[in-house]
Amino acid sequence: MGTQRKAVSGQLVGEAPVTLAELCRLCGVTAEWVVELVDEGIIEPLEAGSPEWRFPGASVRRVYTVVRLTRDLRINLPGAALAVELIEERDVLQARLRALEVVHRSCG
């Protein structure tokens, strides 16, 4: 029995800043919706007073997560904001735990 492989294509987004247009394209959202996310405090432009908003690269993951929460779970924006903060806090704690486990194994 042969192994089937699926081709995956996409764009890797790191920590490089993205423009409003890039953020909208990458996450499949409108600029108006991004403005709502900014108003809700979910994401922040790097320079709020600038005529063209640029966002930290990490905003792409955050916006995509909010898209999924609002679309799939029908959570409102304030609820999505809280959920994103909790998810990110969990990720930080899991990374710390993994680091402690590595240290513990190397000492034992």
C-alpha positions as YAML, in Angstrom:
chain: A
units: angstrom
residues:
- id: 1
  name: MET
  ca: [0.00, 0.00, 0.00]
- id: 2
  name: GLY
  ca: [1.54, 3.32, -1.08]
- id: 3
  name: THR
  ca: [1.78, 6.43, 1.01]
- id: 4
  name: GLN
  ca: [-0.18, 9.42, -0.20]
- id: 5
  name: ARG
  ca: [1.27, 12.87, 0.29]
- id: 6
  name: LYS
  ca: [-0.51, 16.14, 0.03]
- id: 7
  name: ALA
  ca: [1.30, 19.17, -1.26]
- id: 8
  name: VAL
  ca: [1.12, 22.15, 1.04]
- id: 9
  name: SER
  ca: [1.77, 25.63, -0.18]
- id: 10
  name: GLY
  ca: [1.61, 28.92, 1.59]
- id: 11
  name: GLN
  ca: [3.58, 31.78, 2.93]
- id: 12
  name: LEU
  ca: [5.67, 31.59, 6.04]
- id: 13
  name: VAL
  ca: [5.09, 34.56, 8.28]
- id: 14
  name: GLY
  ca: [7.59, 35.24, 11.00]
- id: 15
  name: GLU
  ca: [8.02, 38.30, 13.11]
- id: 16
  name: ALA
  ca: [8.45, 40.66, 10.16]
- id: 17
  name: PRO
  ca: [5.89, 43.47, 10.21]
- id: 18
  name: VAL
  ca: [2.95, 43.22, 7.82]
- id: 19
  name: THR
  ca: [0.88, 45.98, 6.25]
- id: 20
  name: LEU
  ca: [-2.86, 46.27, 6.71]
- id: 21
  name: ALA
  ca: [-3.37, 44.94, 3.17]
- id: 22
  name: GLU
  ca: [-1.08, 41.95, 3.81]
- id: 23
  name: LEU
  ca: [-2.83, 41.18, 7.09]
- id: 24
  name: CYS
  ca: [-6.21, 41.27, 5.37]
- id: 25
  name: ARG
  ca: [-5.02, 39.04, 2.53]
- id: 26
  name: LEU
  ca: [-3.29, 36.51, 4.78]
- id: 27
  name: CYS
  ca: [-6.27, 36.17, 7.13]
- id: 28
  name: GLY
  ca: [-9.08, 36.62, 4.60]
- id: 29
  name: VAL
  ca: [-10.62, 39.61, 6.38]
- id: 30
  name: THR
  ca: [-11.60, 43.16, 5.49]
- id: 31
  name: ALA
  ca: [-9.80, 46.31, 6.58]
- id: 32
  name: GLU
  ca: [-12.96, 47.39, 8.40]
- id: 33
  name: TRP
  ca: [-12.87, 44.22, 10.48]
- id: 34
  name: VAL
  ca: [-9.20, 44.80, 11.32]
- id: 35
  name: VAL
  ca: [-10.17, 48.29, 12.52]
- id: 36
  name: GLU
  ca: [-12.70, 46.63, 14.84]
- id: 37
  name: LEU
  ca: [-9.93, 44.38, 16.18]
- id: 38
  name: VAL
  ca: [-7.76, 47.43, 16.82]
- id: 39
  name: ASP
  ca: [-10.67, 49.22, 18.53]
- id: 40
  name: GLU
  ca: [-11.23, 46.12, 20.70]
- id: 41
  name: GLY
  ca: [-7.53, 46.03, 21.64]
- id: 42
  name: ILE
  ca: [-6.97, 42.61, 20.10]
- id: 43
  name: ILE
  ca: [-4.15, 43.87, 17.88]
- id: 44
  name: GLU
  ca: [-2.24, 47.13, 17.76]
- id: 45
  name: PRO
  ca: [-0.50, 48.81, 14.83]
- id: 46
  name: LEU
  ca: [3.20, 49.44, 15.33]
- id: 47
  name: GLU
  ca: [2.71, 53.20, 14.85]
- id: 48
  name: ALA
  ca: [-0.91, 54.13, 15.50]
- id: 49
  name: GLY
  ca: [-0.49, 57.65, 14.12]
- id: 50
  name: SER
  ca: [0.98, 56.49, 10.82]
- id: 51
  name: PRO
  ca: [-1.15, 56.92, 7.69]
- id: 52
  name: GLU
  ca: [-0.43, 53.30, 6.70]
- id: 53
  name: TRP
  ca: [-0.79, 50.79, 9.50]
- id: 54
  name: ARG
  ca: [1.83, 48.08, 9.92]
- id: 55
  name: PHE
  ca: [1.40, 45.25, 12.41]
- id: 56
  name: PRO
  ca: [3.85, 42.92, 14.14]
- id: 57
  name: GLY
  ca: [4.11, 39.58, 12.33]
- id: 58
  name: ALA
  ca: [2.59, 37.86, 15.37]
- id: 59
  name: SER
  ca: [-0.65, 39.72, 14.60]
- id: 60
  name: VAL
  ca: [-1.30, 37.33, 11.71]
- id: 61
  name: ARG
  ca: [-1.63, 34.36, 14.05]
- id: 62
  name: ARG
  ca: [-3.71, 36.41, 16.49]
- id: 63
  name: VAL
  ca: [-6.13, 37.61, 13.79]
- id: 64
  name: TYR
  ca: [-6.42, 34.13, 12.31]
- id: 65
  name: THR
  ca: [-7.25, 32.75, 15.75]
- id: 66
  name: VAL
  ca: [-9.93, 35.42, 16.24]
- id: 67
  name: VAL
  ca: [-11.36, 34.61, 12.80]
- id: 68
  name: ARG
  ca: [-11.70, 30.96, 13.81]
- id: 69
  name: LEU
  ca: [-13.21, 31.79, 17.21]
- id: 70
  name: THR
  ca: [-15.79, 34.19, 15.79]
- id: 71
  name: ARG
  ca: [-16.64, 32.07, 12.76]
- id: 72
  name: ASP
  ca: [-16.53, 28.54, 14.14]
- id: 73
  name: LEU
  ca: [-17.58, 29.12, 17.75]
- id: 74
  name: ARG
  ca: [-19.57, 32.32, 17.19]
- id: 75
  name: ILE
  ca: [-17.75, 34.10, 19.99]
- id: 76
  name: ASN
  ca: [-18.10, 37.88, 20.00]
- id: 77
  name: LEU
  ca: [-15.02, 40.11, 19.77]
- id: 78
  name: PRO
  ca: [-14.66, 40.80, 23.52]
- id: 79
  name: GLY
  ca: [-14.88, 37.06, 24.17]
- id: 80
  name: ALA
  ca: [-12.41, 36.33, 21.39]
- id: 81
  name: ALA
  ca: [-10.01, 38.91, 22.85]
- id: 82
  name: LEU
  ca: [-10.10, 37.14, 26.21]
- id: 83
  name: ALA
  ca: [-9.74, 33.72, 24.60]
- id: 84
  name: VAL
  ca: [-6.71, 34.82, 22.56]
- id: 85
  name: GLU
  ca: [-5.02, 36.19, 25.68]
- id: 86
  name: LEU
  ca: [-5.67, 32.93, 27.54]
- id: 87
  name: ILE
  ca: [-4.43, 30.82, 24.62]
- id: 88
  name: GLU
  ca: [-1.23, 32.85, 24.40]
- id: 89
  name: GLU
  ca: [-0.72, 32.67, 28.16]
- id: 90
  name: ARG
  ca: [-1.16, 28.89, 27.99]
- id: 91
  name: ASP
  ca: [1.42, 28.69, 25.21]
- id: 92
  name: VAL
  ca: [3.94, 30.65, 27.30]
- id: 93
  name: LEU
  ca: [3.33, 28.42, 30.33]
- id: 94
  name: GLN
  ca: [3.68, 25.26, 28.24]
- id: 95
  name: ALA
  ca: [7.00, 26.52, 26.85]
- id: 96
  name: ARG
  ca: [8.24, 27.26, 30.36]
- id: 97
  name: LEU
  ca: [7.18, 23.80, 31.52]
- id: 98
  name: ARG
  ca: [9.01, 22.14, 28.61]
- id: 99
  name: ALA
  ca: [12.14, 24.15, 29.45]
- id: 100
  name: LEU
  ca: [11.93, 23.10, 33.09]
- id: 101
  name: GLU
  ca: [11.48, 19.46, 32.08]
- id: 102
  name: VAL
  ca: [14.62, 19.64, 29.94]
- id: 103
  name: VAL
  ca: [16.59, 21.13, 32.84]
- id: 104
  name: HIS
  ca: [15.21, 18.53, 35.23]
- id: 105
  name: ARG
  ca: [16.17, 15.65, 32.89]
- id: 106
  name: SER
  ca: [19.68, 17.01, 32.42]
- id: 107
  name: CYS
  ca: [20.18, 17.32, 36.19]
- id: 108
  name: GLY
  ca: [18.84, 13.88, 37.02]
...
